[in-house]
Amino acid sequence: MGTNAPLPLVPGYRLIRAIGAGGMGSVYEAEKLSTHETFAVKLIREHLGAEKSYLTRFEREIQVLRAIRHPNVVDVYEWSFGDPEQGIRPFVVMKLLEGESVEQMLRRERILAPPMAVGIMLQTLEGLAAAHGQGVLHRDLGPSNIYLEHAPSGKLSVKLLDFGLARAMFGEEAGRAVT
């Protein structure tokens, strides 16, 4: 992401800065124009927006996140499949999390105190149980997709991110692979 490149267009939002990137897209801090609240906006990479398999993964991620309402899974508020003619890429609007991933924490800390490690793992398992309760396997769970947010009480709150490779455990979707 070049520093001089213009930020993508997202109707109703002003993108402020890039905050992350993955294989499928980029995440930006954004301000909702009507309320001045800040959110995280994930956009599919421009060159992937026309590929049906990536749009299918994006749609699956949105469906999964909307179905799982749990304190340990990131909240999704709205989404769009974009409008290529208007230069608008598919996007999803999520809660803007303040904190760091387990991956970032491990780079800094190297070794976690057992009570902290157990607390993170228990919350991670709670989020996974909620996903499994909806019949969904995450399939990309790792330190970069486990986010640690400081709750107002000072406790760490785990949020599971990036369900783009999620797969149904049961039903007609269970056998279909889109990876």
HURA-V328739 format. One record per helix or strand of 3 or more residues. SS is the DSSP state (H for helix, E for strand). FROM is the first residue (numbers start at 0). TO is the last residue. If there is no record, write none. Layout:
BEGIN
{{SS & FROM & TO} {SS & FROM & TO}}
END
This chain:
BEGIN
{{E & 12 & 20} {E & 24 & 31} {E & 37 & 43} {H & 45 & 47} {H & 51 & 66} {E & 75 & 79} {H & 83 & 85} {E & 90 & 93} {E & 98 & 100} {H & 101 & 108} {H & 113 & 132} {H & 142 & 144} {E & 145 & 149} {E & 155 & 159}}
END
